[in-house]
Amino acid sequence: MEKRVQWHPGFCAAMELELWENHGDLEYEREYNLSRKPLQADLLVIKKKQETTISNEIGALFRKWNIMEYKSPEDSMNIDDFYKVNAYACLFKAQERQINSCPAGNITITMIRQSYPKGMVQALEEEGFSITERNKGIYELQGNLLFQTQIIVCDRLEQTDHVWLRSLTNRIERQEFDTLVDNIIRLREPYEKECADAVLEVVTNANWTDIEEWKEDVIMCEALASIMEPEIEKEKEKAKKAGWAEGHEEGRAQGRAEGRAEGRAEGRAEGHEEGWKEGIEFAKQVIKLDAQGYDASEIAEKTGITEQQIRAILA
């Protein structure tokens, strides 16, 4: 079964990192219900304090409410997407309890895609709109608009200034990946690291073959190990709890027997070192697949372990 990449969580995390200098001035809603009846869209809505100036050039257009539509590298962006996100913005405006409590001038639209949406831009120009490149990779739309609109083209952004968004690709270059890893290592705030982990997870899943090859490089391997150390420790504890300290089949069986006889903590501590490593990898794989949206039966098919064992790991 082909690995599914969940791009939206990585995008939301990347945007928080892009705008981190104004982190205290912004509120993020990663999914939005546009009506009382279930109408949920994968929109990122960013609320900005009126008096705040955003330092990142992507936020130069921002007003109070900023609706962001992201298209993964696997998706197209066309003229109907433009009208769809405008419809979302209209619903967003209309759902306020008081009439015109959210004026159209306080709402912006940002459409983001990895590569330049040539077909959509051509269709917009045919309808009388014009496009101006305000900054490298940042295009502002002019014309008879309901809401101020910009288009962000990730692979045209300045690499040094927009590491996070540029990394969201399924064809990342080694230099870009090295830059991403270097930036993650320098982070110190726990929530920043959490966001960076989400970005790295998406990038790794989307570029699995290349990154597996690069990991053979000693320096890269050490850098990734440094990033993953806290996660590995957490998953090591999960592996203990679930009785998966022993990696190979004999080791796992022995570990479970010892756990029943002597208690999980002591039994797993006495497990073989090789078993620990493989068991941790099993638990790590299960946890990541669960986070990507796979159900227990799909995880069982991919890992070769039972659904009951999977549920034990995720307990």
C-alpha positions, 0 to 999 in steps of 0.5 A: 500500500502506498504511503499517504502524505498528510500535507495539511498538518505540515503546512500549518506547522510551517506557517507558524514557523514562518511567522514565529517572530509574531507568534504572540500576536497571531491565533491559528485555527487549523480547520474551520467549520464554515456553517452550523451544519458540518461544512469543514474545510482544510483552511488555515485561518490566522487571526491578527491583532489589528495594531500588529505589523507582521515582520515576515513578508508573507504577512504584509497583506494580513488584516484581522482575518486571514484565510489560507488555502494550501495545495500540496505538490500533488494537487493542482490549483485552478480558477475554480479553486480561486472562486471556491476559496472566495466562497469560503471567505464569504461564508466566513464573513456571513457567519458572524452574529452581528451584521457586518461585524467582520467587514470584507476589508478585514479579510484576506485570502492567501493561496499557496502552492509549490509551483507557479499556477500558470493555468489559474493565473492565465484564467484570472488575467482573461477575466480582467485581473492582474498579477504583480510580484510584490516580493520574490515568490509572492504575487498580489492580485488586483482587480474587482476583488471581494477580498485582498488576495495573494498567491504564494509560490513556494519554490520561488521564495527566497530559500534563506528566508522561507526554509519551512514553506520551501521544504514542503515538496516531494522533490526536495534537493539535498542542499535544501534538506540539509538547510531544513535539518540545520534550522531544526537543530537550532530551535530551542522553544519546545513548541517550535520544535513540535512544529518543526517535527511536523514539517520534518515528518511530512518532508520525510514521508514525501521524499522517503527514498532520497532521505533514506539514501542521504541518511547513510551519510554519517554527518546527516545521520548524526544530525537526524539522530539529534533531532529525533532523540526526544521522540525516540525516548518517548517511544521507548517508554511506549515500547516498554509499556506495551511490552515491545522492548524485544525486537525480534520475535524471540526477543519480544516473546522473552520480554513479554514473559519477563514482564509478566513474571517480574513486572514490565519495567524490570522485564523490559530493562533486562531485554537484549540491546538489539531487541530494544532497538528493533522494538522501538522501531516497531513502536515508532512505525506504528505511532507514525502510521497512526498519526498519518491516519491509517487504521489498525488493520492497515497498520497491521498489514504494513507492519506484519503484527496483529491489531491487538498488538497495535492497540497495545502500543497505542494505548 
